[in-house]
Amino acid sequence: MKKILIFEPLKNIIANEHLLNRANIQMFTASSAKEILSVHKAEKPDLIIIDLDMPDMPGDAVCTALLKGPDMNGSRIIIATEPAETDIKRCEECGAGAYITKPVNPVSLMTKIASSLDIPVRKAYRMPIKMTITGQAGNLTLAASTVNISSSGMLIETRQKLIIGDILNCSFLLPGTLTISVTGEVKRVITKTMGNIYHYGVYFTSIDPSAKRIIEDFVKSRIERAG
């Protein structure tokens, strides 16, 4: 099992948590630089994700301290930073294995995590996006919205109760594109959040090849735009 230690405010940016689950990874969080050094000493994580701006010690100083310590054991370090050239230079000069600029793009961060830990990534990246979905779930009218989407499926949220195996016939409008219609099957019941809103993983069982390409191009353009 591989271990990741991450600065607490950055944890929620990781949208593609299923990659971490598939890779059998244990996650540790720390709310300060001091705690990061302490958890690292105790757990010896394979990857450490920190921020250049932390309350008690800057990220480049933490990186230097970790690299000079006796317990690194090949741990990799990723630093989140503002895109200013001076900040990026600090990340490079402190010896971090990689940096990512803010606002942090979840897919880009997951790609760097996968690269640092030699984890194969999904060919179909999921892009966080909020869109209204209309359609049918059996005999019921579906009222839902997306949490994220890829060319192979989507994570949706709704107040309606669905079960694994339910078939959805629905449509949605990606920004800057035409309306896309798909048929999907509920494969996972993810969680029930506050306000009686349910999360479901939906796999596309029928999607026009042109619609699939539109989604792929949309996700790719968002990744490239985020850098």
Sine and cosine of phi, psi and omega as CSV:
sin_phi,cos_phi,sin_psi,cos_psi,sin_omega,cos_omega
0.00,0.00,0.75,-0.67,0.04,-1.00
-1.00,-0.05,0.42,-0.91,-0.07,-1.00
-0.84,-0.54,0.65,-0.76,0.10,-1.00
-0.86,-0.52,0.74,-0.67,0.12,-0.99
-0.93,-0.36,0.83,-0.56,-0.10,-1.00
-0.74,-0.67,0.64,-0.77,0.09,-1.00
-0.89,0.46,0.81,-0.59,-0.18,-0.98
-0.73,0.69,-0.75,0.66,-0.03,-1.00
-0.87,0.48,-0.33,0.94,-0.02,-1.00
-1.00,0.03,-0.23,0.97,-0.11,-0.99
-0.87,0.49,-0.67,0.74,-0.07,-1.00
-0.94,0.33,-0.19,0.98,0.01,-1.00
-0.97,0.26,-0.41,0.91,-0.04,-1.00
-0.95,0.31,0.97,-0.24,-0.06,-1.00
-1.00,0.05,-0.54,0.84,-0.10,-0.99
-1.00,-0.06,0.87,0.49,-0.07,-1.00
-0.91,0.41,-0.32,0.95,-0.02,-1.00
-0.92,0.40,-0.50,0.86,0.09,-1.00
-0.88,0.48,-0.69,0.73,0.00,-1.00
-0.90,0.43,-0.64,0.77,0.01,-1.00
-0.90,0.43,-0.68,0.73,-0.01,-1.00
-0.91,0.41,-0.51,0.86,-0.07,-1.00
-1.00,0.06,0.01,1.00,0.02,-1.00
0.85,0.53,0.87,0.50,-0.06,-1.00
-0.93,-0.36,0.66,-0.75,0.07,-1.00
-0.98,-0.18,0.76,-0.65,-0.08,-1.00
-0.96,-0.28,0.73,-0.69,0.12,-0.99
-0.85,-0.52,0.58,-0.82,0.05,-1.00
-0.84,-0.54,0.40,-0.92,0.03,-1.00
-0.58,-0.82,0.64,-0.77,-0.10,-1.00
-0.99,-0.14,0.00,1.00,0.00,-1.00
-0.47,-0.88,0.26,-0.97,0.04,-1.00
-0.90,0.44,-0.66,0.75,0.01,-1.00
-0.86,0.51,-0.66,0.75,0.00,-1.00
-0.94,0.35,-0.57,0.82,0.05,-1.00
-0.87,0.50,-0.72,0.69,0.02,-1.00
-0.89,0.45,-0.61,0.79,-0.02,-1.00
-0.94,0.34,-0.73,0.68,-0.01,-1.00
-0.91,0.41,-0.62,0.79,0.04,-1.00
-0.86,0.50,-0.68,0.73,-0.01,-1.00
-0.89,0.45,-0.60,0.80,-0.05,-1.00
-0.99,0.16,-0.62,0.79,-0.16,-0.99
-0.96,-0.28,-0.34,0.94,-0.03,-1.00
0.75,0.66,0.89,0.45,-0.03,-1.00
-0.93,0.38,0.39,-0.92,0.04,-1.00
-0.98,0.21,-0.46,0.89,-0.04,-1.00
-0.63,-0.78,0.68,-0.73,0.02,-1.00
-0.84,-0.55,0.81,-0.58,-0.01,-1.00
-0.90,-0.44,0.89,-0.45,-0.08,-1.00
-0.77,-0.63,0.07,-1.00,0.01,-1.00
-0.91,-0.41,0.62,-0.78,0.06,-1.00
-0.89,0.45,-0.51,0.86,0.02,-1.00
-0.97,-0.23,1.00,-0.10,0.08,-1.00
-0.85,-0.52,0.47,-0.89,-0.19,-0.98
-0.89,0.45,-0.61,0.79,-0.12,-0.99
-0.96,-0.26,-0.26,0.97,0.02,-1.00
-0.29,-0.96,0.74,-0.68,0.01,-1.00
-0.90,0.44,0.47,-0.88,-0.08,-1.00
-0.88,0.48,-0.57,0.82,0.01,-1.00
-0.93,0.37,-0.53,0.85,0.06,-1.00
-0.94,0.34,-0.62,0.79,0.06,-1.00
-0.89,0.45,-0.69,0.72,0.01,-1.00
-0.86,0.51,-0.72,0.69,0.01,-1.00
-0.88,0.48,-0.69,0.73,0.00,-1.00
-0.89,0.45,-0.66,0.75,0.01,-1.00
-0.91,0.42,-0.70,0.71,-0.05,-1.00
-0.92,0.38,-0.48,0.87,0.01,-1.00
-0.99,0.11,-0.23,0.97,-0.04,-1.00
-0.97,0.24,0.25,-0.97,-0.05,-1.00
-1.00,0.09,-0.10,1.00,-0.17,-0.99
-0.93,-0.36,0.37,0.93,-0.07,-1.00
-0.91,0.41,-0.68,0.73,0.07,-1.00
0.78,0.62,0.60,0.80,0.03,-1.00
0.99,0.17,0.21,0.98,0.03,-1.00
-0.86,0.51,0.64,-0.77,0.07,-1.00
-0.99,-0.12,0.44,-0.90,0.00,-1.00
-0.77,-0.63,0.75,-0.66,0.13,-0.99
-0.88,-0.48,0.74,-0.67,0.02,-1.00
-0.90,-0.43,0.77,-0.64,0.12,-0.99
-1.00,0.04,0.73,-0.68,-0.10,-1.00
-0.57,-0.82,0.38,-0.93,0.18,-0.98
-0.91,0.41,0.41,-0.91,-0.08,-1.00
-0.98,0.22,0.09,1.00,0.02,-1.00
-0.88,0.47,0.64,-0.77,-0.05,-1.00
-0.85,0.52,-0.62,0.78,-0.02,-1.00
-0.90,0.44,-0.61,0.79,0.00,-1.00
-0.94,0.33,-0.67,0.74,0.03,-1.00
-0.88,0.47,-0.65,0.76,0.02,-1.00
-0.88,0.48,-0.62,0.78,0.04,-1.00
-0.88,0.47,-0.65,0.76,0.02,-1.00
-0.90,0.44,-0.66,0.75,-0.02,-1.00
-0.94,0.35,-0.65,0.76,-0.08,-1.00
-0.97,0.26,-0.38,0.93,-0.02,-1.00
-0.99,0.13,-0.17,0.99,0.08,-1.00
0.99,-0.12,0.19,0.98,0.03,-1.00
-0.88,0.47,0.58,-0.82,0.00,-1.00
-0.94,0.35,-0.47,0.88,-0.01,-1.00
-0.33,-0.95,0.33,-0.95,0.12,-0.99
-0.69,-0.72,0.32,-0.95,0.06,-1.00
-0.65,-0.76,0.69,-0.72,-0.08,-1.00
-1.00,0.03,0.44,-0.90,0.03,-1.00
-1.00,-0.03,0.47,-0.88,-0.08,1.00
-0.91,0.41,0.71,-0.71,-0.12,-0.99
-0.95,0.33,0.81,-0.59,0.09,-1.00
-1.00,0.10,0.84,-0.54,-0.07,-1.00
-0.84,0.54,-0.65,0.76,-0.02,-1.00
-0.92,0.39,-0.66,0.75,0.03,-1.00
-0.89,0.45,-0.65,0.76,0.02,-1.00
-0.90,0.43,-0.69,0.73,0.01,-1.00
-0.89,0.45,-0.58,0.81,0.04,-1.00
-0.90,0.44,-0.68,0.73,0.03,-1.00
-0.92,0.40,-0.62,0.78,0.04,-1.00
-0.89,0.45,-0.74,0.67,-0.01,-1.00
-0.88,0.48,-0.66,0.75,0.01,-1.00
-0.91,0.41,-0.67,0.74,-0.02,-1.00
-0.91,0.41,-0.54,0.84,-0.07,-1.00
-0.97,-0.25,0.09,1.00,-0.03,-1.00
0.84,0.55,0.70,0.71,0.05,-1.00
-0.98,-0.20,0.77,-0.64,0.08,-1.00
-0.92,0.40,0.73,-0.68,-0.01,-1.00
-1.00,-0.09,0.33,-0.94,0.06,-1.00
-0.90,0.43,0.63,-0.78,0.12,-0.99
-0.93,0.36,-0.51,0.86,0.01,-1.00
-0.98,-0.18,0.99,-0.11,0.02,-1.00
-0.92,0.39,0.57,-0.82,0.08,-1.00
-0.98,-0.21,0.77,-0.63,-0.02,-1.00
-0.95,-0.32,0.84,-0.55,0.07,-1.00
-0.87,0.49,0.78,-0.62,0.04,-1.00
-0.30,-0.95,0.62,-0.79,0.01,-1.00
-0.97,-0.25,0.92,-0.39,0.04,-1.00
-0.69,-0.72,0.54,-0.84,0.09,-1.00
-0.98,0.18,0.70,-0.71,0.03,-1.00
-0.92,-0.39,0.72,-0.69,0.11,-0.99
-0.85,-0.53,0.48,-0.88,0.02,-1.00
0.39,-0.92,-0.43,-0.90,-0.05,-1.00
-0.80,-0.60,0.60,-0.80,0.18,-0.98
-0.84,-0.54,1.00,-0.05,-0.15,-0.99
0.93,0.37,-0.83,-0.56,0.02,-1.00
-1.00,-0.06,0.04,1.00,-0.06,-1.00
-0.98,-0.18,0.57,-0.82,0.12,-0.99
-0.97,0.25,0.77,-0.63,-0.05,-1.00
-1.00,0.00,0.78,-0.63,0.11,-0.99
-0.82,-0.57,0.95,-0.31,-0.11,-0.99
-0.46,-0.89,0.10,-0.99,0.12,-0.99
-0.61,-0.80,0.38,-0.92,-0.01,-1.00
-0.99,0.10,0.48,-0.88,0.18,-0.98
-0.98,-0.22,-0.70,0.71,0.12,-0.99
-0.47,-0.88,0.22,-0.98,-0.07,-1.00
-0.52,-0.86,0.50,-0.86,0.16,-0.99
-0.63,-0.78,0.01,-1.00,0.01,-1.00
-0.96,0.28,-0.17,0.99,-0.02,-1.00
-0.95,-0.30,-0.20,0.98,-0.02,-1.00
0.12,-0.99,-0.15,-0.99,-0.03,-1.00
-0.43,-0.90,0.38,-0.93,0.14,-0.99
-0.97,-0.24,0.81,-0.58,-0.04,-1.00
-0.87,-0.50,0.34,-0.94,0.11,-0.99
-0.78,-0.62,0.63,-0.77,-0.06,-1.00
-0.34,-0.94,0.35,-0.94,0.10,-0.99
-1.00,0.08,-0.15,0.99,-0.02,-1.00
-0.99,0.16,0.59,-0.81,0.03,-1.00
-1.00,0.02,0.85,-0.53,0.05,-1.00
-0.86,-0.51,0.26,-0.97,0.04,-1.00
-0.78,-0.63,0.33,-0.94,0.04,-1.00
-0.85,0.52,0.76,-0.65,-0.03,-1.00
0.98,-0.22,-0.26,0.97,0.05,-1.00
-0.88,0.48,0.65,-0.76,0.01,-1.00
-0.98,-0.20,0.77,-0.64,-0.01,-1.00
-0.91,-0.41,0.77,-0.64,0.17,-0.99
-0.94,-0.34,0.93,-0.36,-0.17,-0.99
-0.57,-0.82,0.20,-0.98,0.04,-1.00
-0.62,-0.78,0.41,-0.91,0.00,-1.00
-0.43,-0.90,0.26,-0.97,-0.04,-1.00
-0.87,-0.50,0.95,-0.32,0.12,-0.99
-0.95,0.32,0.62,-0.79,0.02,-1.00
-0.81,0.58,0.79,-0.62,0.06,-1.00
0.98,0.20,0.20,0.98,-0.01,-1.00
-0.76,-0.64,-0.02,-1.00,0.07,-1.00
-1.00,0.07,0.24,-0.97,0.04,-1.00
-0.89,0.45,0.71,-0.70,-0.01,-1.00
-0.93,-0.37,0.75,-0.66,0.04,-1.00
-0.93,-0.38,0.70,-0.71,-0.04,-1.00
-0.62,-0.78,0.32,-0.95,0.22,-0.98
-0.91,-0.42,0.73,-0.68,-0.03,-1.00
-0.68,-0.73,0.32,-0.95,0.03,-1.00
-0.86,-0.51,0.71,-0.71,0.06,-1.00
-0.94,0.34,0.89,-0.45,-0.03,-1.00
-0.96,-0.27,-0.45,0.89,-0.05,-1.00
-0.62,-0.79,0.66,-0.75,0.20,-0.98
-0.98,-0.18,0.95,-0.32,-0.19,-0.98
-0.98,0.19,-0.84,0.55,-0.09,-1.00
-0.24,-0.97,0.26,-0.97,0.15,-0.99
-0.89,-0.46,0.88,-0.47,-0.06,-1.00
-0.99,-0.16,-0.01,-1.00,0.02,-1.00
-0.88,0.47,0.52,-0.85,0.03,-1.00
0.99,0.13,0.34,0.94,0.01,-1.00
0.82,0.57,0.65,0.76,0.07,-1.00
-0.96,-0.26,0.81,-0.59,-0.06,-1.00
-0.97,-0.23,0.54,-0.84,0.06,-1.00
-0.93,-0.36,0.72,-0.70,-0.01,-1.00
-0.72,-0.70,0.68,-0.73,0.13,-0.99
-1.00,0.01,0.84,-0.54,-0.06,-1.00
-0.90,-0.44,0.80,-0.59,0.05,-1.00
-0.98,-0.18,0.76,-0.65,0.00,-1.00
-0.95,0.32,0.87,-0.49,0.05,-1.00
-0.99,-0.12,-0.34,0.94,0.06,-1.00
-0.54,-0.84,0.89,-0.45,0.01,-1.00
-0.54,-0.84,0.75,-0.67,0.00,-1.00
-0.89,0.46,0.67,-0.74,-0.01,-1.00
-0.81,0.58,-0.59,0.81,0.02,-1.00
-0.93,0.37,-0.58,0.81,0.05,-1.00
-0.92,0.38,-0.62,0.78,0.04,-1.00
-0.89,0.46,-0.67,0.75,0.02,-1.00
-0.91,0.41,-0.61,0.79,0.03,-1.00
-0.87,0.49,-0.70,0.72,0.01,-1.00
-0.91,0.41,-0.69,0.72,0.02,-1.00
-0.86,0.51,-0.71,0.71,-0.01,-1.00
-0.91,0.41,-0.61,0.79,0.01,-1.00
-0.89,0.45,-0.75,0.66,0.00,-1.00
-0.88,0.47,-0.70,0.72,0.00,-1.00
-0.88,0.48,-0.66,0.75,-0.02,-1.00
-0.92,0.39,-0.59,0.81,0.03,-1.00
-0.92,0.38,-0.63,0.77,0.02,-1.00
-0.90,0.43,-0.73,0.68,-0.02,-1.00
-0.90,0.43,-0.62,0.78,-0.01,-1.00
-0.91,0.41,-0.59,0.81,-0.02,-1.00
-0.97,0.23,-0.34,0.94,-0.01,-1.00
0.96,0.27,0.00,0.00,0.00,0.00
